């Protein structure tokens, strides 16, 4: 079952390499070195797709910081939501769309609401899900976006921010939605936080 979700979550070839605004979608292929190529295929298969963003730390290099990719190591961090989710699911942050693809592979998931703050990400990555009755995309800030009358069985917070405040941001999202979600989780939420907030029904 885990492999099913990992395969389903990978970026399709239709999500082509491109640059827009501060973002770049890169397609990486196995290197020529035989040993390195073997390691690459073990982690990424025949290709790897990465989402990069220019930040203050990388601006002088003329390159972007990798925000996420669809390697096995990266995707395994989202297994808690894919294995637990059922019913209606809220996702904050679309990224490369990997979490949504994994959820769509589960027959237990009825509907997915996605809140994404970056219009460019919605326009490029979100087009894959347009017309899918099981997915609703919302352009907005998940900390302030109002979705009146909605509640969810599960929520997964996967928002990226520049700097070191990612876990604080995820905790703010968990606090904001805890009365509207049965269970919640977040990418790379430290174990000590999950233990201290066990009464909030955190996933993972």
Buried (B, 14 or more C-beta within 10 A) or exposed (E): EEEEBBBBBBBEEEBEEEEEEBBBBBBBEBEEEEEEEEEBEEEBBEBBBBBBBBBEEBEEEEEBBBBBBBBBEBBEEBBBBBBBBBEBBBBBBBBBBBBBBBBBBBEEBEBBBBBBBBEEBBEBBBEBBEEEEEBBBBBEEBBEBEBEEEBBBBBBBBBBEBEEEBBEBBBBBBEBBBEBBBBBBBBEBEEEBBEEBEEEEBBB
